[in-house]
């Protein structure tokens, strides 16, 4: 099975904000964003978290497990080519037909991706397939909440009850994984304005690593991995990050102590 864990980081859609609010081009991106935030605060009574169609994708980070290979990388290099990011994301789905894995992907990441793909006219026939062209997708597709071709771990673990939702950072930390490192989603826009795209990318990659590791634990508890398989898969992640030898991966490894669950059981004597 090909597994494609993903996470996105977003910034305000300042171009869309200029059009919707009829703002002059003389305003800076920061000023337009502040106008969007102010409008949202007025509408909500305090929160400036923008509605999803006003988010622009800055980066999509991916953890891919296919065959004997595990890899973590990001789509987007700070050049603001959002359409290119989306095309590459959907090309991966066309190529691998993976199981998509996310944390709150149904509630945030995928709706944002949908709106932005529509805005840019990015085709994704395999992603949108629901059985009209390929019958197997009628019973397991990316769009149905209760199918596992897209597994939203937050939604599944909460029993599809919003009041039971939990933050990835806390679940990852409780499971012994590093949790959030370096920043939070609320700091992404400030980092982008300051020219620190690399920090945003690194943060997104550590988030997707946490998501993938929680998925491995989920595979263990539902019997899709046995104890030895779970230990092996964690070892693959550790080995990959060590070989990459990038600073944020080293910090991630340092913050991820081995757990008893990673010790593969030895066969009983005489078995």
C-alpha positions, 0 to 999 in steps of 0.5 A: 500500500502506498501511504501519502501523509500530508499537511499544508501551511497557508497564508491569507489570500491577499490577491483575493482580499483586494478583489473582495474588499475592493482595496487599492493596489497601493496597499501592501500585502500586510495591510490587505491581510490586516483588513481581512483579519479585521473583517473576520474579527468583527464577524466572529467577535474576536477570532481572526482565523479566516474562512477557508476560501480565503487561505492561500497555500504556501507549502504542502509537506508529504511523507510518502511510504511506497514499496521499501522507500520512505521519504519526506519532502515539501511542495513549494519553495517560497516562490509563490507558485501555488498552482504548481504546488497543487499540480504536483500534489495531484500528480502524486495521487495520479501516479501512486493512488495512495492512501491519503493520511491527514490530521483534520484534512477533511475539516481544513487541508482538503477544503482549502486544496479544493478551493485553490485548485478550482481557482487555478483550474488544476485538474485532478480526475483520479482524486475526484473519481467516485466510481463513474469511470472506475467502479472500485472508487464507488466503494472507496474514494477520496471524498467520502468521509467514511472511506479510508482512501483518505484517512483523517486521523483526527476524525476517525479517532474522535469517532466522527464526533467534533466534540471529541476532536484533539490537537495533533500536537497533544496526541503526538506528544502523548504517544511519545513523538516530538509534537510541534517544533519551532512554531505554530500555525498562527506564526506562519504569516509573520514568518513568511512576511519576514522572509523565513519560508525555510522555517515554515517548510521545516515546521510543516515537515515535522508536522507531517512526520508526527501525522505519519507516526500517529498513523503507524500507531493507528495501524498497530491498534487496528491490527494492520501492523503487528508489533514487529511491523510497527517497530520496523516501520518506526526504524525506517523513519528513524533511518531515513531522517538520520540519512537526510542529516538535515537540522530539523530532522536531527532535532526531531530525532533528538526529541523522539526517544525510543519507546518500548513499542519499538522493541520488536518482540523476540521469538519465544525459545523453542518456537 
